[in-house]
């Protein structure tokens, strides 16, 4: 009987040891599983570097739209994505330094808001994917081989201004205009390309383009004053230098009662008369959408550039009243009325 009790006791001890061992193994497995989950979560966090060329409403809207486009497509800042934002304030040397810093800090993807910012990224890396936000002439700027097949680590959004539609609207409102001023920066590849397109389109309408360029914002006031003596209206291609000092352009043009036809939609609220404008937030959203697709594995070298070339008719009635311009009913019937920012 004693021997039977001894066997029973030993059996209980063995069962206890087996249970402890099994629990220990299971707990170890859970730890490994948790470590694997943490590692997986770390791998799903992406770093996106955004470099904005300068501070003005149009580029600000594109940046906001890009962040929104990323979020709508699954890449939310502060959750599974870290967005590192830099602003070059119109200084190309500073942009080059910022671009290099974002590359060296290990960004998974780069978004250039504007042509100069995109060029700074292109000079900094041939490996990290780059998404262009709002580049008017990506081929001419040396960023892609072609819009259909970019060919390198760069793709993105082309915001080609609907120049012909803008000029047609201008003539509908200002039928007697003959001398058409064209003002842009000599230092921006995108501006030169858009300016040349505008000059050609003006000539095809039988009008006379009068072109002036500036190298910095310091020249804008005097240049607009000079143009006002020679032109009936000033057309403004997409240009970051002009956009950064657009209040100066408006103030000087108003002094001489010269209407402004800008390319960018946000400039109507700043004092432009009218335009057929591409929505800059939409431009940014498409930029963010393309960035998300690249983060998901799409190769930018074969990802065609997305072209935005249509917009809404926009009119600033307050500006028209200030300049003594009567807006035709045919324009009013189709246009979105924009109020001047206070």
C-alpha positions as CSV (number, residue, x, y, z in Angstrom):
1,X,0.0,0.0,0.0
2,X,2.9,2.3,0.9
3,X,4.5,1.6,-2.5
4,X,1.2,2.3,-4.3
5,X,0.9,5.7,-2.5
6,X,4.5,6.5,-3.4
7,X,3.8,5.9,-7.1
8,X,0.7,8.1,-6.9
9,X,2.7,10.9,-5.4
10,X,5.4,10.6,-8.0
11,X,2.7,10.7,-10.8
12,X,1.3,13.9,-9.4
13,X,4.7,15.5,-9.3
14,X,5.4,14.5,-12.9
15,X,2.1,15.9,-14.1
16,X,2.9,19.2,-12.3
17,X,6.3,19.4,-13.9
18,X,4.9,18.8,-17.3
19,X,2.2,21.5,-16.8
20,X,4.8,24.0,-15.7
21,X,7.0,23.2,-18.7
22,X,4.1,23.5,-21.1
23,X,3.0,26.9,-19.6
24,X,6.6,28.2,-19.8
25,X,6.9,27.2,-23.5
26,X,3.5,28.8,-24.3
27,X,4.5,32.0,-22.5
28,X,7.8,32.1,-24.4
29,X,5.9,31.6,-27.7
30,X,3.6,34.5,-26.8
31,X,6.6,36.7,-26.1
32,X,8.1,35.8,-29.5
33,X,4.7,36.5,-31.1
34,X,4.5,39.9,-29.5
35,X,8.1,40.7,-30.6
36,X,7.2,39.6,-34.1
37,X,4.1,41.9,-34.1
38,X,6.1,44.8,-32.8
39,X,8.7,44.2,-35.5
40,X,5.9,44.0,-38.1
41,X,4.4,47.3,-36.9
42,X,7.8,48.9,-37.1
43,X,8.2,47.8,-40.7
44,X,4.8,49.3,-41.6
45,X,5.9,52.8,-40.5
46,X,7.0,55.0,-43.4
47,X,8.9,58.2,-43.4
48,X,7.8,60.7,-46.1
49,X,9.8,63.9,-46.6
50,X,8.0,66.9,-48.1
51,X,10.0,69.9,-49.4
52,X,8.0,73.0,-50.3
53,X,9.6,75.5,-52.6
54,X,8.3,78.7,-50.9
55,X,5.5,80.0,-48.7
56,X,2.4,81.2,-50.6
57,X,-1.2,80.1,-50.7
58,X,-1.0,78.0,-53.8
59,X,1.9,75.9,-52.6
60,X,0.5,75.7,-49.1
61,X,-2.7,74.3,-50.6
62,X,-0.8,71.7,-52.6
63,X,1.1,70.5,-49.5
64,X,-2.2,70.2,-47.5
65,X,-3.7,68.3,-50.4
66,X,-0.8,65.9,-50.6
67,X,-1.0,65.1,-46.9
68,X,-4.8,64.6,-47.3
69,X,-4.2,62.4,-50.4
70,X,-1.7,60.2,-48.4
71,X,-4.2,59.9,-45.5
72,X,-7.1,59.0,-47.7
73,X,-5.1,56.2,-49.3
74,X,-3.9,54.7,-46.0
75,X,-0.8,56.7,-44.9
76,X,-1.8,58.8,-41.9
77,X,0.7,61.1,-40.3
78,X,1.3,60.1,-36.7
79,X,-0.1,56.6,-37.2
80,X,1.7,54.5,-39.8
81,X,3.5,57.4,-41.4
82,X,5.9,60.1,-40.2
83,X,5.8,63.2,-42.4
84,X,8.9,65.4,-42.2
85,X,8.1,68.9,-43.7
86,X,10.7,71.4,-44.8
87,X,10.2,74.8,-46.5
88,X,13.0,76.3,-48.7
89,X,11.5,79.8,-48.7
90,X,12.5,80.3,-52.3
91,X,16.2,79.7,-51.7
92,X,17.6,77.1,-54.0
93,X,20.8,76.5,-51.9
94,X,18.7,76.0,-48.8
95,X,16.4,73.6,-50.7
96,X,19.5,71.6,-51.8
97,X,20.7,71.3,-48.2
98,X,17.2,70.3,-46.9
99,X,16.8,67.7,-49.7
100,X,20.2,66.2,-48.8
101,X,19.2,66.1,-45.1
102,X,15.9,64.3,-45.8
103,X,17.8,61.7,-48.0
104,X,20.5,61.1,-45.4
105,X,17.8,60.8,-42.6
106,X,16.4,57.8,-44.4
107,X,13.1,58.9,-45.9
108,X,11.2,56.2,-47.7
109,X,9.6,58.6,-50.2
110,X,10.1,62.3,-51.1
111,X,7.5,64.8,-52.3
112,X,8.7,68.0,-54.0
113,X,6.1,70.8,-53.9
114,X,7.0,72.9,-56.9
115,X,9.7,72.5,-59.6
116,X,12.7,73.8,-57.6
117,X,12.0,71.5,-54.7
118,X,11.6,68.6,-57.0
119,X,14.9,69.4,-58.7
120,X,16.6,69.6,-55.3
121,X,15.4,66.1,-54.6
122,X,16.5,64.8,-58.0
123,X,20.0,66.2,-57.4
124,X,20.1,64.5,-54.0
125,X,19.2,60.9,-54.8
126,X,18.7,58.4,-57.7
127,X,17.3,55.7,-55.4
128,X,14.6,57.1,-53.1
129,X,11.2,57.5,-55.0
130,X,10.4,61.2,-55.7
131,X,6.8,62.5,-56.3
132,X,6.6,65.8,-58.0
133,X,3.8,68.1,-56.8
134,X,2.7,70.7,-59.3
135,X,5.5,70.8,-61.9
136,X,4.5,72.7,-65.1
137,X,7.1,71.2,-67.4
138,X,8.7,68.1,-65.9
139,X,10.5,67.1,-69.1
140,X,11.9,70.6,-69.7
141,X,13.0,70.8,-66.1
142,X,15.0,67.6,-66.6
143,X,13.0,65.6,-64.0
144,X,11.6,62.9,-66.3
145,X,12.5,61.4,-69.7
146,X,8.8,61.6,-70.8
147,X,5.4,62.1,-69.2
148,X,4.3,58.6,-70.3
149,X,7.5,56.8,-69.1
150,X,9.4,58.9,-66.6
151,X,12.3,56.5,-66.7
152,X,13.9,57.1,-63.3
153,X,12.9,57.3,-59.6
154,X,10.6,60.3,-60.3
155,X,7.0,60.7,-61.3
156,X,4.1,63.0,-60.1
157,X,1.7,65.6,-61.1
158,X,1.9,68.2,-63.9
159,X,-0.2,71.2,-63.4
160,X,-0.3,72.5,-67.0
161,X,-2.1,75.8,-67.1
162,X,-5.1,75.9,-69.5
163,X,-3.5,79.0,-71.2
164,X,-5.8,79.1,-74.3
165,X,-8.9,78.9,-72.1
166,X,-7.5,81.6,-69.8
167,X,-6.8,84.0,-72.7
168,X,-10.2,83.3,-74.3
169,X,-11.9,84.3,-71.0
170,X,-9.7,87.4,-70.8
171,X,-10.7,88.5,-74.3
172,X,-14.4,87.9,-73.5
173,X,-14.0,90.3,-70.5
174,X,-11.6,92.7,-72.1
175,X,-12.3,92.6,-75.9
176,X,-10.3,95.8,-76.6
177,X,-7.1,94.5,-75.1
178,X,-4.2,94.3,-77.6
179,X,-1.0,94.6,-75.6
180,X,-0.8,91.6,-73.3
181,X,1.9,91.8,-70.6
182,X,3.5,88.5,-69.6
183,X,5.4,88.6,-66.3
184,X,7.5,85.8,-64.8
185,X,10.7,84.9,-63.0
186,X,13.9,84.3,-65.1
187,X,15.2,81.8,-62.6
188,X,12.5,79.2,-62.7
189,X,12.4,76.6,-65.5
190,X,8.7,76.0,-65.1
191,X,8.0,79.8,-65.4
192,X,10.0,80.1,-68.6
193,X,8.2,77.2,-70.2
194,X,4.8,78.5,-69.2
195,X,5.8,82.1,-70.3
196,X,6.8,80.8,-73.7
197,X,3.5,78.9,-74.1
198,X,1.6,82.1,-73.2
199,X,3.6,84.2,-75.7
200,X,2.8,81.8,-78.5
201,X,-0.9,81.6,-77.6
202,X,-1.1,85.4,-77.5
203,X,0.4,85.7,-80.9
204,X,-1.9,83.1,-82.3
205,X,-4.8,85.2,-81.2
206,X,-3.4,88.2,-83.2
207,X,-2.4,90.0,-80.0
208,X,1.0,91.4,-79.0
209,X,2.8,89.8,-76.1
210,X,5.0,92.2,-74.0
211,X,7.2,90.1,-71.9
212,X,9.1,91.1,-68.7
213,X,11.1,88.9,-66.4
214,X,12.4,89.5,-62.8
215,X,15.2,87.7,-61.0
216,X,13.9,88.4,-57.5
217,X,10.9,89.8,-55.6
218,X,12.8,93.1,-55.2
219,X,12.3,93.9,-58.9
220,X,8.6,93.3,-59.0
221,X,7.2,96.7,-58.0
222,X,9.3,98.7,-60.5
223,X,8.7,96.1,-63.3
224,X,4.9,96.2,-62.9
225,X,5.0,100.0,-62.9
226,X,7.0,99.9,-66.1
227,X,4.7,97.4,-67.7
228,X,1.6,99.4,-66.8
229,X,2.8,102.1,-69.2
230,X,2.9,99.6,-72.1
231,X,0.1,97.0,-71.7
232,X,-3.6,96.7,-71.3
233,X,-3.6,93.6,-69.1
234,X,-1.0,91.4,-67.4
235,X,-1.0,87.6,-67.7
236,X,0.9,85.7,-65.0
237,X,2.1,82.2,-65.7
238,X,2.7,79.8,-62.8
239,X,5.6,81.2,-60.9
240,X,6.7,80.9,-57.3
241,X,8.7,84.2,-57.2
242,X,5.7,86.2,-58.4
243,X,3.3,84.2,-56.1
244,X,5.5,85.0,-53.1
245,X,5.0,88.7,-53.7
246,X,1.6,88.7,-55.3
247,X,0.3,91.4,-52.9
248,X,2.9,93.7,-54.4
249,X,1.9,92.8,-57.9
250,X,-1.8,93.6,-57.1
251,X,-1.0,96.8,-55.3
252,X,1.1,98.2,-58.1
253,X,-1.3,97.0,-60.9
254,X,-4.2,98.6,-59.1
255,X,-2.4,101.9,-59.0
256,X,-2.5,102.0,-62.7
257,X,-5.8,100.2,-63.2
258,X,-4.2,97.2,-64.9
259,X,-6.2,94.0,-64.6
260,X,-4.3,90.8,-63.7
261,X,-5.1,87.4,-65.2
262,X,-3.2,84.8,-63.0
263,X,-2.9,81.1,-63.7
264,X,-3.4,80.0,-60.1
265,X,-6.9,79.8,-58.6
266,X,-5.9,81.1,-55.2
267,X,-4.6,84.4,-56.7
268,X,-8.2,85.5,-57.6
269,X,-9.0,85.9,-53.9
270,X,-5.8,87.9,-53.5
271,X,-6.7,90.4,-56.2
272,X,-6.5,88.8,-59.6
273,X,-9.4,89.7,-61.9
274,X,-10.3,86.3,-63.4
275,X,-8.9,83.0,-64.6
276,X,-9.6,79.4,-65.5
277,X,-7.9,78.0,-62.5
278,X,-6.8,74.5,-61.5
279,X,-7.7,73.7,-57.9
280,X,-4.4,73.5,-56.0
281,X,-5.8,71.3,-53.2
282,X,-6.9,68.8,-55.9
283,X,-3.4,69.0,-57.4
284,X,-1.9,68.1,-54.0
285,X,-4.5,65.3,-53.4
286,X,-3.4,63.6,-56.7
287,X,0.2,64.0,-55.6
288,X,-0.6,62.2,-52.3
289,X,-2.5,59.5,-54.1
290,X,0.5,58.8,-56.4
291,X,2.8,58.8,-53.4
292,X,0.6,56.2,-51.7
293,X,0.7,53.9,-54.8
294,X,4.5,54.1,-54.9
295,X,4.7,53.3,-51.2
296,X,2.5,50.3,-52.0
297,X,5.1,49.1,-54.4
298,X,4.5,50.8,-57.8
299,X,7.7,51.7,-59.6
300,X,7.9,55.4,-60.4
301,X,10.0,54.8,-63.5
302,X,7.0,53.4,-65.3
303,X,4.3,55.4,-63.5
304,X,3.0,58.0,-66.0
305,X,2.9,61.6,-64.9
306,X,-0.6,62.7,-64.0
307,X,-1.7,65.8,-66.0
308,X,-4.1,68.4,-64.6
309,X,-5.1,70.7,-67.5
310,X,-8.7,71.8,-66.8
311,X,-10.1,74.2,-64.3
312,X,-13.0,76.3,-63.2
313,X,-13.9,79.8,-64.4
314,X,-13.3,82.2,-61.5
315,X,-14.1,85.9,-61.3
316,X,-13.4,88.5,-58.6
317,X,-16.4,90.9,-58.9
318,X,-14.9,93.3,-56.3
319,X,-11.7,93.6,-58.4
320,X,-13.8,94.2,-61.5
321,X,-15.7,97.0,-59.8
322,X,-12.5,98.5,-58.5
323,X,-11.1,98.6,-62.0
324,X,-14.4,99.7,-63.6
325,X,-14.7,96.5,-65.7
326,X,-18.2,95.2,-66.5
327,X,-18.3,91.4,-66.6
328,X,-20.3,90.1,-69.5
329,X,-23.3,88.0,-68.5
330,X,-22.0,85.1,-70.6
331,X,-19.0,84.9,-68.2
332,X,-21.1,85.4,-65.1
333,X,-23.4,82.5,-66.1
334,X,-20.5,80.1,-66.0
335,X,-18.1,81.5,-63.4
336,X,-17.6,81.0,-59.7
337,X,-17.6,84.3,-57.9
338,X,-14.6,84.8,-55.6
339,X,-14.4,87.4,-52.9
340,X,-11.2,89.3,-52.1
341,X,-9.4,88.1,-48.9
342,X,-9.6,90.7,-46.2
